[in-house]
Amino acid sequence: MRTFKDNNGREWAVAITLDVVEQLRDALSIDLLDSSGEVFERLASDLFLLGRVLWRLCEKQANERGISADQF
């Protein structure tokens, strides 16, 4: 599991599981298991999409902290 800190100094833990991969594929048409590397090029060039992916990865933690998607 990896972590990152946001601009407010809050630490977020990120874990890529098969369940999360399936959720991202269904909700955002992003397949993190795509071995072509195109998905990472897409994320690097579309910061809004990257934000939505990070939200999905951290949504449970955010809900526990009372942080909405907009605040995230």
C-alpha positions in Angstrom: 0.0 0.0 0.0 1.3 3.4 -0.9 0.4 6.8 0.6 0.5 10.4 -0.6 -0.2 13.7 1.1 -2.6 16.3 -0.3 -2.2 20.1 -0.2 -3.7 20.2 3.3 -1.1 17.7 4.7 -3.7 14.9 4.9 -2.2 11.5 4.3 -4.1 9.1 2.0 -3.4 5.3 1.6 -3.9 3.9 -1.9 -4.3 0.2 -2.5 -5.0 -1.3 -6.0 -7.2 -4.3 -5.6 -9.1 -6.3 -8.2 -12.3 -4.8 -6.8 -11.0 -1.3 -7.3 -9.8 -2.1 -10.8 -13.3 -3.4 -11.7 -14.9 -0.3 -10.2 -12.7 2.0 -12.2 -13.3 0.1 -15.4 -17.1 0.2 -14.9 -17.3 3.8 -13.6 -14.6 5.6 -15.6 -13.7 3.2 -18.4 -10.1 3.0 -17.1 -8.4 -0.3 -17.0 -5.4 -0.2 -14.7 -4.4 -3.7 -15.8 -3.9 -2.6 -19.4 -0.3 -3.5 -20.1 0.0 -1.2 -23.1 0.8 1.8 -20.9 -1.9 3.9 -22.7 -3.9 4.2 -19.5 -1.0 6.0 -17.7 -0.6 8.3 -20.7 -4.3 9.1 -20.5 -4.1 9.8 -16.8 -1.0 12.0 -17.2 -2.7 14.1 -19.9 -6.2 14.4 -18.3 -5.9 15.8 -14.7 -9.6 15.7 -14.2 -9.7 12.0 -14.9 -6.7 11.5 -12.6 -8.5 13.3 -9.9 -11.6 11.1 -10.4 -9.4 7.9 -10.2 -7.7 9.2 -7.0 -11.1 9.9 -5.5 -12.3 6.4 -6.3 -9.1 5.0 -4.7 -9.6 7.2 -1.5 -13.4 7.5 -1.4 -13.9 5.2 1.7 -11.2 7.1 3.6 -12.7 10.4 2.6 -16.2 9.4 3.7 -14.7 8.3 7.1 -13.2 11.8 7.4 -16.3 13.6 6.3 -14.6 14.9 3.1 -16.8 15.2 0.0 -15.6 14.6 -3.6 -15.5 18.4 -4.2 -13.4 19.0 -1.1 -11.1 16.1 -2.1 
